[in-house]
Amino acid sequence: GCLAHALGVVARARGMTEIARRTGISREELHRSFSGEETLTLGTTLAVLQAAGIRILVRQADNGKA
């Protein structure tokens, strides 16, 4: 999907070998996840984001209630 593609772009830009080393996930497994051959897991997603120095913030949506 779109997220897998975007993470693949980030990983290639940062260096796939370096991302693999930092995450402990093989380059081959990363390539399969980013290509859609394998399902991209939340664990892989978070590991790649951390290895790339990217943080995501999750917070409750403001639904108008106090």
PDB file of N, CA, C and O in Angstrom:
ATOM      1  N   GLY A   1       0.801  -1.181   0.000  1.00  0.00           N
ATOM      2  CA  GLY A   1       0.000   0.000   0.000  1.00  0.00           C
ATOM      3  C   GLY A   1       0.852   1.255   0.000  1.00  0.00           C
ATOM      4  O   GLY A   1       2.067   1.201  -0.191  1.00  0.00           O
ATOM      5  N   CYS A   2       0.218   2.347   0.209  1.00  0.00           N
ATOM      6  CA  CYS A   2       0.886   3.648   0.182  1.00  0.00           C
ATOM      7  C   CYS A   2       1.930   3.793   1.281  1.00  0.00           C
ATOM      8  O   CYS A   2       3.006   4.342   1.045  1.00  0.00           O
ATOM      9  N   LEU A   3       1.620   3.304   2.481  1.00  0.00           N
ATOM     10  CA  LEU A   3       2.572   3.410   3.583  1.00  0.00           C
ATOM     11  C   LEU A   3       3.814   2.582   3.298  1.00  0.00           C
ATOM     12  O   LEU A   3       4.933   3.040   3.531  1.00  0.00           O
ATOM     13  N   ALA A   4       3.629   1.380   2.802  1.00  0.00           N
ATOM     14  CA  ALA A   4       4.773   0.523   2.477  1.00  0.00           C
ATOM     15  C   ALA A   4       5.655   1.181   1.427  1.00  0.00           C
ATOM     16  O   ALA A   4       6.881   1.149   1.526  1.00  0.00           O
ATOM     17  N   HIS A   5       5.031   1.770   0.433  1.00  0.00           N
ATOM     18  CA  HIS A   5       5.796   2.451  -0.619  1.00  0.00           C
ATOM     19  C   HIS A   5       6.573   3.631  -0.035  1.00  0.00           C
ATOM     20  O   HIS A   5       7.756   3.809  -0.328  1.00  0.00           O
ATOM     21  N   ALA A   6       5.905   4.428   0.785  1.00  0.00           N
ATOM     22  CA  ALA A   6       6.552   5.603   1.384  1.00  0.00           C
ATOM     23  C   ALA A   6       7.725   5.192   2.278  1.00  0.00           C
ATOM     24  O   ALA A   6       8.782   5.821   2.239  1.00  0.00           O
ATOM     25  N   LEU A   7       7.547   4.145   3.079  1.00  0.00           N
ATOM     26  CA  LEU A   7       8.639   3.679   3.928  1.00  0.00           C
ATOM     27  C   LEU A   7       9.789   3.143   3.093  1.00  0.00           C
ATOM     28  O   LEU A   7      10.953   3.300   3.461  1.00  0.00           O
ATOM     29  N   GLY A   8       9.469   2.515   1.976  1.00  0.00           N
ATOM     30  CA  GLY A   8      10.507   2.041   1.070  1.00  0.00           C
ATOM     31  C   GLY A   8      11.320   3.190   0.506  1.00  0.00           C
ATOM     32  O   GLY A   8      12.541   3.090   0.388  1.00  0.00           O
ATOM     33  N   VAL A   9      10.655   4.275   0.158  1.00  0.00           N
ATOM     34  CA  VAL A   9      11.349   5.464  -0.354  1.00  0.00           C
ATOM     35  C   VAL A   9      12.280   6.022   0.723  1.00  0.00           C
ATOM     36  O   VAL A   9      13.429   6.363   0.446  1.00  0.00           O
ATOM     37  N   VAL A  10      11.776   6.110   1.945  1.00  0.00           N
ATOM     38  CA  VAL A  10      12.581   6.620   3.057  1.00  0.00           C
ATOM     39  C   VAL A  10      13.779   5.706   3.299  1.00  0.00           C
ATOM     40  O   VAL A  10      14.904   6.183   3.450  1.00  0.00           O
ATOM     41  N   ALA A  11      13.544   4.409   3.336  1.00  0.00           N
ATOM     42  CA  ALA A  11      14.626   3.458   3.607  1.00  0.00           C
ATOM     43  C   ALA A  11      15.694   3.509   2.521  1.00  0.00           C
ATOM     44  O   ALA A  11      16.887   3.453   2.822  1.00  0.00           O
ATOM     45  N   ARG A  12      15.281   3.613   1.270  1.00  0.00           N
ATOM     46  CA  ARG A  12      16.260   3.703   0.185  1.00  0.00           C
ATOM     47  C   ARG A  12      17.030   5.013   0.266  1.00  0.00           C
ATOM     48  O   ARG A  12      18.232   5.041   0.001  1.00  0.00           O
ATOM     49  N   ALA A  13      16.357   6.094   0.627  1.00  0.00           N
ATOM     50  CA  ALA A  13      17.020   7.395   0.733  1.00  0.00           C
ATOM     51  C   ALA A  13      18.037   7.393   1.877  1.00  0.00           C
ATOM     52  O   ALA A  13      19.106   7.992   1.761  1.00  0.00           O
ATOM     53  N   ARG A  14      17.708   6.729   2.965  1.00  0.00           N
ATOM     54  CA  ARG A  14      18.598   6.679   4.130  1.00  0.00           C
ATOM     55  C   ARG A  14      19.661   5.591   4.000  1.00  0.00           C
ATOM     56  O   ARG A  14      20.652   5.586   4.730  1.00  0.00           O
ATOM     57  N   GLY A  15      19.446   4.680   3.070  1.00  0.00           N
ATOM     58  CA  GLY A  15      20.367   3.563   2.880  1.00  0.00           C
ATOM     59  C   GLY A  15      19.759   2.285   3.436  1.00  0.00           C
ATOM     60  O   GLY A  15      19.693   2.095   4.650  1.00  0.00           O
ATOM     61  N   MET A  16      19.318   1.414   2.544  1.00  0.00           N
ATOM     62  CA  MET A  16      18.630   0.195   2.961  1.00  0.00           C
ATOM     63  C   MET A  16      19.515  -0.670   3.866  1.00  0.00           C
ATOM     64  O   MET A  16      19.024  -1.257   4.830  1.00  0.00           O
ATOM     65  N   THR A  17      20.807  -0.750   3.562  1.00  0.00           N
ATOM     66  CA  THR A  17      21.711  -1.550   4.389  1.00  0.00           C
ATOM     67  C   THR A  17      21.784  -1.001   5.804  1.00  0.00           C
ATOM     68  O   THR A  17      21.783  -1.764   6.770  1.00  0.00           O
ATOM     69  N   GLU A  18      21.846   0.306   5.931  1.00  0.00           N
ATOM     70  CA  GLU A  18      21.910   0.933   7.253  1.00  0.00           C
ATOM     71  C   GLU A  18      20.595   0.739   8.009  1.00  0.00           C
ATOM     72  O   GLU A  18      20.610   0.457   9.207  1.00  0.00           O
ATOM     73  N   ILE A  19      19.470   0.886   7.331  1.00  0.00           N
ATOM     74  CA  ILE A  19      18.170   0.663   7.976  1.00  0.00           C
ATOM     75  C   ILE A  19      18.069  -0.787   8.438  1.00  0.00           C
ATOM     76  O   ILE A  19      17.595  -1.055   9.542  1.00  0.00           O
ATOM     77  N   ALA A  20      18.510  -1.716   7.604  1.00  0.00           N
ATOM     78  CA  ALA A  20      18.482  -3.134   7.976  1.00  0.00           C
ATOM     79  C   ALA A  20      19.349  -3.371   9.206  1.00  0.00           C
ATOM     80  O   ALA A  20      18.946  -4.087  10.123  1.00  0.00           O
ATOM     81  N   ARG A  21      20.524  -2.778   9.230  1.00  0.00           N
ATOM     82  CA  ARG A  21      21.423  -2.951  10.375  1.00  0.00           C
ATOM     83  C   ARG A  21      20.794  -2.397  11.645  1.00  0.00           C
ATOM     84  O   ARG A  21      20.830  -3.046  12.690  1.00  0.00           O
ATOM     85  N   ARG A  22      20.227  -1.218  11.564  1.00  0.00           N
ATOM     86  CA  ARG A  22      19.648  -0.573  12.750  1.00  0.00           C
ATOM     87  C   ARG A  22      18.401  -1.282  13.258  1.00  0.00           C
ATOM     88  O   ARG A  22      18.140  -1.285  14.461  1.00  0.00           O
ATOM     89  N   THR A  23      17.625  -1.884  12.356  1.00  0.00           N
ATOM     90  CA  THR A  23      16.383  -2.541  12.767  1.00  0.00           C
ATOM     91  C   THR A  23      16.578  -4.006  13.124  1.00  0.00           C
ATOM     92  O   THR A  23      15.775  -4.587  13.854  1.00  0.00           O
ATOM     93  N   GLY A  24      17.654  -4.604  12.605  1.00  0.00           N
ATOM     94  CA  GLY A  24      17.840  -6.037  12.798  1.00  0.00           C
ATOM     95  C   GLY A  24      16.974  -6.859  11.853  1.00  0.00           C
ATOM     96  O   GLY A  24      16.822  -8.067  12.035  1.00  0.00           O
ATOM     97  N   ILE A  25      16.410  -6.206  10.848  1.00  0.00           N
ATOM     98  CA  ILE A  25      15.577  -6.864   9.843  1.00  0.00           C
ATOM     99  C   ILE A  25      16.407  -6.965   8.567  1.00  0.00           C
ATOM    100  O   ILE A  25      17.042  -5.992   8.161  1.00  0.00           O
ATOM    101  N   SER A  26      16.405  -8.125   7.940  1.00  0.00           N
ATOM    102  CA  SER A  26      17.232  -8.303   6.747  1.00  0.00           C
ATOM    103  C   SER A  26      16.779  -7.379   5.621  1.00  0.00           C
ATOM    104  O   SER A  26      15.608  -7.008   5.537  1.00  0.00           O
ATOM    105  N   ARG A  27      17.721  -7.018   4.762  1.00  0.00           N
ATOM    106  CA  ARG A  27      17.403  -6.187   3.597  1.00  0.00           C
ATOM    107  C   ARG A  27      16.334  -6.864   2.749  1.00  0.00           C
ATOM    108  O   ARG A  27      15.424  -6.209   2.240  1.00  0.00           O
ATOM    109  N   GLU A  28      16.452  -8.180   2.600  1.00  0.00           N
ATOM    110  CA  GLU A  28      15.500  -8.927   1.778  1.00  0.00           C
ATOM    111  C   GLU A  28      14.085  -8.827   2.350  1.00  0.00           C
ATOM    112  O   GLU A  28      13.118  -8.630   1.614  1.00  0.00           O
ATOM    113  N   GLU A  29      13.978  -8.966   3.676  1.00  0.00           N
ATOM    114  CA  GLU A  29      12.662  -8.862   4.306  1.00  0.00           C
ATOM    115  C   GLU A  29      12.098  -7.450   4.162  1.00  0.00           C
ATOM    116  O   GLU A  29      10.905  -7.276   3.914  1.00  0.00           O
ATOM    117  N   LEU A  30      12.951  -6.453   4.318  1.00  0.00           N
ATOM    118  CA  LEU A  30      12.496  -5.069   4.133  1.00  0.00           C
ATOM    119  C   LEU A  30      11.999  -4.862   2.711  1.00  0.00           C
ATOM    120  O   LEU A  30      10.937  -4.275   2.501  1.00  0.00           O
ATOM    121  N   HIS A  31      12.758  -5.338   1.740  1.00  0.00           N
ATOM    122  CA  HIS A  31      12.338  -5.196   0.333  1.00  0.00           C
ATOM    123  C   HIS A  31      10.993  -5.875   0.086  1.00  0.00           C
ATOM    124  O   HIS A  31      10.132  -5.320  -0.598  1.00  0.00           O
ATOM    125  N   ARG A  32      10.811  -7.069   0.638  1.00  0.00           N
ATOM    126  CA  ARG A  32       9.533  -7.778   0.450  1.00  0.00           C
ATOM    127  C   ARG A  32       8.383  -7.006   1.084  1.00  0.00           C
ATOM    128  O   ARG A  32       7.296  -6.928   0.511  1.00  0.00           O
ATOM    129  N   SER A  33       8.618  -6.432   2.267  1.00  0.00           N
ATOM    130  CA  SER A  33       7.568  -5.664   2.945  1.00  0.00           C
ATOM    131  C   SER A  33       7.216  -4.408   2.163  1.00  0.00           C
ATOM    132  O   SER A  33       6.041  -4.062   2.035  1.00  0.00           O
ATOM    133  N   PHE A  34       8.232  -3.724   1.639  1.00  0.00           N
ATOM    134  CA  PHE A  34       7.991  -2.475   0.929  1.00  0.00           C
ATOM    135  C   PHE A  34       7.394  -2.703  -0.454  1.00  0.00           C
ATOM    136  O   PHE A  34       6.720  -1.824  -0.991  1.00  0.00           O
ATOM    137  N   SER A  35       7.635  -3.865  -1.028  1.00  0.00           N
ATOM    138  CA  SER A  35       7.124  -4.145  -2.375  1.00  0.00           C
ATOM    139  C   SER A  35       5.705  -4.690  -2.343  1.00  0.00           C
ATOM    140  O   SER A  35       5.045  -4.767  -3.379  1.00  0.00           O
ATOM    141  N   GLY A  36       5.231  -5.070  -1.158  1.00  0.00           N
ATOM    142  CA  GLY A  36       3.899  -5.634  -1.055  1.00  0.00           C
ATOM    143  C   GLY A  36       3.885  -7.145  -1.132  1.00  0.00           C
ATOM    144  O   GLY A  36       2.821  -7.758  -1.045  1.00  0.00           O
ATOM    145  N   GLU A  37       5.058  -7.764  -1.295  1.00  0.00           N
ATOM    146  CA  GLU A  37       5.130  -9.225  -1.325  1.00  0.00           C
ATOM    147  C   GLU A  37       4.760  -9.810   0.036  1.00  0.00           C
ATOM    148  O   GLU A  37       4.201 -10.903   0.114  1.00  0.00           O
ATOM    149  N   GLU A  38       5.068  -9.089   1.096  1.00  0.00           N
ATOM    150  CA  GLU A  38       4.705  -9.475   2.460  1.00  0.00           C
ATOM    151  C   GLU A  38       3.921  -8.334   3.083  1.00  0.00           C
ATOM    152  O   GLU A  38       4.052  -7.178   2.679  1.00  0.00           O
ATOM    153  N   THR A  39       3.113  -8.669   4.060  1.00  0.00           N
ATOM    154  CA  THR A  39       2.352  -7.647   4.760  1.00  0.00           C
ATOM    155  C   THR A  39       3.303  -6.828   5.634  1.00  0.00           C
ATOM    156  O   THR A  39       4.117  -7.376   6.377  1.00  0.00           O
ATOM    157  N   LEU A  40       3.182  -5.530   5.528  1.00  0.00           N
ATOM    158  CA  LEU A  40       3.983  -4.622   6.356  1.00  0.00           C
ATOM    159  C   LEU A  40       3.373  -4.606   7.750  1.00  0.00           C
ATOM    160  O   LEU A  40       2.228  -4.191   7.930  1.00  0.00           O
ATOM    161  N   THR A  41       4.139  -5.058   8.731  1.00  0.00           N
ATOM    162  CA  THR A  41       3.625  -5.117  10.098  1.00  0.00           C
ATOM    163  C   THR A  41       3.849  -3.793  10.819  1.00  0.00           C
ATOM    164  O   THR A  41       4.664  -2.972  10.401  1.00  0.00           O
ATOM    165  N   LEU A  42       3.125  -3.606  11.890  1.00  0.00           N
ATOM    166  CA  LEU A  42       3.310  -2.408  12.707  1.00  0.00           C
ATOM    167  C   LEU A  42       4.712  -2.395  13.296  1.00  0.00           C
ATOM    168  O   LEU A  42       5.347  -1.342  13.373  1.00  0.00           O
ATOM    169  N   GLY A  43       5.201  -3.567  13.715  1.00  0.00           N
ATOM    170  CA  GLY A  43       6.544  -3.653  14.272  1.00  0.00           C
ATOM    171  C   GLY A  43       7.612  -3.218  13.290  1.00  0.00           C
ATOM    172  O   GLY A  43       8.528  -2.477  13.647  1.00  0.00           O
ATOM    173  N   THR A  44       7.497  -3.680  12.046  1.00  0.00           N
ATOM    174  CA  THR A  44       8.453  -3.278  11.009  1.00  0.00           C
ATOM    175  C   THR A  44       8.336  -1.793  10.734  1.00  0.00           C
ATOM    176  O   THR A  44       9.346  -1.102  10.600  1.00  0.00           O
ATOM    177  N   THR A  45       7.111  -1.299  10.649  1.00  0.00           N
ATOM    178  CA  THR A  45       6.886   0.125  10.397  1.00  0.00           C
ATOM    179  C   THR A  45       7.548   0.977  11.467  1.00  0.00           C
ATOM    180  O   THR A  45       8.273   1.920  11.152  1.00  0.00           O
ATOM    181  N   LEU A  46       7.304   0.654  12.726  1.00  0.00           N
ATOM    182  CA  LEU A  46       7.870   1.430  13.824  1.00  0.00           C
ATOM    183  C   LEU A  46       9.392   1.319  13.863  1.00  0.00           C
ATOM    184  O   LEU A  46      10.077   2.305  14.135  1.00  0.00           O
ATOM    185  N   ALA A  47       9.925   0.128  13.593  1.00  0.00           N
ATOM    186  CA  ALA A  47      11.374  -0.059  13.601  1.00  0.00           C
ATOM    187  C   ALA A  47      12.043   0.778  12.513  1.00  0.00           C
ATOM    188  O   ALA A  47      13.078   1.399  12.753  1.00  0.00           O
ATOM    189  N   VAL A  48      11.454   0.795  11.319  1.00  0.00           N
ATOM    190  CA  VAL A  48      12.027   1.572  10.213  1.00  0.00           C
ATOM    191  C   VAL A  48      11.933   3.066  10.515  1.00  0.00           C
ATOM    192  O   VAL A  48      12.888   3.806  10.276  1.00  0.00           O
ATOM    193  N   LEU A  49      10.805   3.511  11.030  1.00  0.00           N
ATOM    194  CA  LEU A  49      10.675   4.924  11.371  1.00  0.00           C
ATOM    195  C   LEU A  49      11.717   5.328  12.402  1.00  0.00           C
ATOM    196  O   LEU A  49      12.351   6.374  12.262  1.00  0.00           O
ATOM    197  N   GLN A  50      11.902   4.513  13.436  1.00  0.00           N
ATOM    198  CA  GLN A  50      12.888   4.823  14.466  1.00  0.00           C
ATOM    199  C   GLN A  50      14.296   4.825  13.874  1.00  0.00           C
ATOM    200  O   GLN A  50      15.089   5.721  14.163  1.00  0.00           O
ATOM    201  N   ALA A  51      14.608   3.840  13.058  1.00  0.00           N
ATOM    202  CA  ALA A  51      15.938   3.759  12.446  1.00  0.00           C
ATOM    203  C   ALA A  51      16.217   4.939  11.532  1.00  0.00           C
ATOM    204  O   ALA A  51      17.365   5.355  11.375  1.00  0.00           O
ATOM    205  N   ALA A  52      15.167   5.474  10.932  1.00  0.00           N
ATOM    206  CA  ALA A  52      15.316   6.618  10.032  1.00  0.00           C
ATOM    207  C   ALA A  52      15.281   7.944  10.780  1.00  0.00           C
ATOM    208  O   ALA A  52      15.448   9.005  10.178  1.00  0.00           O
ATOM    209  N   GLY A  53      15.064   7.887  12.094  1.00  0.00           N
ATOM    210  CA  GLY A  53      15.031   9.107  12.888  1.00  0.00           C
ATOM    211  C   GLY A  53      13.721   9.867  12.757  1.00  0.00           C
ATOM    212  O   GLY A  53      13.680  11.088  12.910  1.00  0.00           O
ATOM    213  N   ILE A  54      12.661   9.137  12.475  1.00  0.00           N
ATOM    214  CA  ILE A  54      11.342   9.755  12.296  1.00  0.00           C
ATOM    215  C   ILE A  54      10.451   9.359  13.472  1.00  0.00           C
ATOM    216  O   ILE A  54      10.365   8.186  13.833  1.00  0.00           O
ATOM    217  N   ARG A  55       9.802  10.340  14.052  1.00  0.00           N
ATOM    218  CA  ARG A  55       8.850  10.088  15.131  1.00  0.00           C
ATOM    219  C   ARG A  55       7.450  10.389  14.627  1.00  0.00           C
ATOM    220  O   ARG A  55       7.237  11.297  13.824  1.00  0.00           O
ATOM    221  N   ILE A  56       6.509   9.610  15.117  1.00  0.00           N
ATOM    222  CA  ILE A  56       5.109   9.920  14.843  1.00  0.00           C
ATOM    223  C   ILE A  56       4.427  10.146  16.189  1.00  0.00           C
ATOM    224  O   ILE A  56       4.741   9.492  17.184  1.00  0.00           O
ATOM    225  N   LEU A  57       3.516  11.061  16.193  1.00  0.00           N
ATOM    226  CA  LEU A  57       2.786  11.403  17.403  1.00  0.00           C
ATOM    227  C   LEU A  57       1.347  10.950  17.237  1.00  0.00           C
ATOM    228  O   LEU A  57       0.697  11.248  16.235  1.00  0.00           O
ATOM    229  N   VAL A  58       0.866  10.231  18.225  1.00  0.00           N
ATOM    230  CA  VAL A  58      -0.522   9.774  18.214  1.00  0.00           C
ATOM    231  C   VAL A  58      -1.192  10.394  19.416  1.00  0.00           C
ATOM    232  O   VAL A  58      -0.709  10.284  20.543  1.00  0.00           O
ATOM    233  N   ARG A  59      -2.303  11.043  19.168  1.00  0.00           N
ATOM    234  CA  ARG A  59      -3.053  11.616  20.271  1.00  0.00           C
ATOM    235  C   ARG A  59      -4.532  11.525  19.965  1.00  0.00           C
ATOM    236  O   ARG A  59      -4.941  11.343  18.818  1.00  0.00           O
ATOM    237  N   GLN A  60      -5.313  11.654  20.996  1.00  0.00           N
ATOM    238  CA  GLN A  60      -6.752  11.553  20.862  1.00  0.00           C
ATOM    239  C   GLN A  60      -7.273  12.701  20.017  1.00  0.00           C
ATOM    240  O   GLN A  60      -6.847  13.845  20.171  1.00  0.00           O
ATOM    241  N   ALA A  61      -8.199  12.384  19.124  1.00  0.00           N
ATOM    242  CA  ALA A  61      -8.805  13.410  18.285  1.00  0.00           C
ATOM    243  C   ALA A  61      -9.703  14.296  19.135  1.00  0.00           C
ATOM    244  O   ALA A  61     -10.355  13.824  20.068  1.00  0.00           O
ATOM    245  N   ASP A  62      -9.732  15.566  18.810  1.00  0.00           N
ATOM    246  CA  ASP A  62     -10.616  16.500  19.502  1.00  0.00           C
ATOM    247  C   ASP A  62     -12.005  16.328  18.904  1.00  0.00           C
ATOM    248  O   ASP A  62     -12.266  16.742  17.775  1.00  0.00           O
ATOM    249  N   ASN A  63     -12.879  15.720  19.668  1.00  0.00           N
ATOM    250  CA  ASN A  63     -14.227  15.482  19.173  1.00  0.00           C
ATOM    251  C   ASN A  63     -15.241  16.460  19.755  1.00  0.00           C
ATOM    252  O   ASN A  63     -16.449  16.231  19.695  1.00  0.00           O
ATOM    253  N   GLY A  64     -14.737  17.541  20.310  1.00  0.00           N
ATOM    254  CA  GLY A  64     -15.626  18.574  20.842  1.00  0.00           C
ATOM    255  C   GLY A  64     -16.097  18.335  22.249  1.00  0.00           C
ATOM    256  O   GLY A  64     -16.831  19.151  22.805  1.00  0.00           O
ATOM    257  N   LYS A  65     -15.687  17.223  22.840  1.00  0.00           N
ATOM    258  CA  LYS A  65     -16.084  16.925  24.216  1.00  0.00           C
ATOM    259  C   LYS A  65     -14.931  17.214  25.162  1.00  0.00           C
ATOM    260  O   LYS A  65     -13.766  17.025  24.814  1.00  0.00           O
ATOM    261  N   ALA A  66     -15.262  17.667  26.347  1.00  0.00           N
ATOM    262  CA  ALA A  66     -14.229  17.989  27.340  1.00  0.00           C
ATOM    263  C   ALA A  66     -13.745  16.774  28.068  1.00  0.00           C
ATOM    264  O   ALA A  66     -12.877  16.879  28.935  1.00  0.00           O
TER     265      ALA A  66
END
